[in-house]
């Protein structure tokens, strides 16, 4: 289990002021779950992910993965970035196998594993292509395959589909659910799309900015329903989906509205 | 039906091709310049030919193309100033190559270190920033006083001229490395050396190659200065020696040879770049 306990992060802004980016966030990510952090920009969701990935130390609090404290980046936490970070000089298969190369896995075994993972994300015929020959959606699929290659305990995804067009994005969401259903990986996923959060998450945590904090938890089951029935339209048109959507929407917008009303009072 | 037939014929008949359009470009945008450059070269040659043919310039200042060609053949045949053309050429190439190898093997690692390490940057930044804008002719006398008039002072002078662009470009290569790429590698379990070998070095390679290309160009342009130092061999020496006797045709031959080699090197570096960093500009 991944446990985040009272995690706080303070940054120093350029003008010397202290920015409270994350305020006492606590979170559990159990086996076989997809936890989606949802919030407007500046709510600390990327800060939280960076801390879990080990790119950023915490000011206060702790993060443990299966009891081990998280201090630095490592292959036990696979990261999929918003911007594609594939190596332009390596073939798709070599990109996927990069983590295996770091681990000292021999070449032939790396190739086999890469092909297997490319099959999982539907790119088996692109093993020898180069990243610049692929579309944005395909590159993100390579990114997912690469993060899975080292068989991490958790997959961390920082708005991975944010830069994709909406049609590709829907395909990628379904692909991710397939990957999750087949590998049983736990996933921490960041988005600012309420619909994406509800569709993908087994748990949705809503975050609010200044200071970034978790304001609500929802346990959701649309993703399990989709994995079983594969009927997107039934899910999106379900009344419970619409109700949750409205509830979360009001939560996401509330702090903004409060801040604005305060400003109006001041004027 | 008729529309369909017409649209079918429109794509198949080349005479009836639709007007192909594209967005208005800005700047060069990949436009071909080769034919224009070739035309310019021919025009310059013609101007040279005409200027000498009608004696617009005294022959002492500007020899005719025929004289230069004859002199070139004479130098190929008999050599110049007691050495064959090949001896002059090999002396110059040896100096340039030795200097390039030394400059690259010192400049690339030092530049990478300066891009990665606070101490390396702090220690070496001041001396490099101080010396590299200096014209090589300015410290040439020091080279002679310190290192004598042999090969060493010439190679050191060329090395100094080539070192700065190579070192600075290796630094710039490290700086251009996106942090996401580093984080991605770390989260895939890369160790320090693996990070350097598989991420930092290839990411910096395009900049390093550009630096080498500039460095070799600077080397050629410093060659004449280096061969001012009591040389008896070298293309630069040939030019300087010929100028003492007002043998402008030999000066022209020397300049032509340097230009041809510098161009060939630059072209070779481009080929090397296309082979080593085919991804450049594509990601």
Interface residues (C-beta under 8 A of the other chain):
Chain A: X53 X54 X55 X72 X73 X74 X75 X77 X78 X79 X81 X83 X85 X86 X87 X88 X89 X98 X99 X101 X102 X103 X130 X131 X132 X146 X147 X149 X150 X156
Chain B: X178 X180 X181 X183 X184 X185 X186 X187 X188 X189 X190 X191 X194 X198 X199 X202 X277 X278 X279 X282 X283
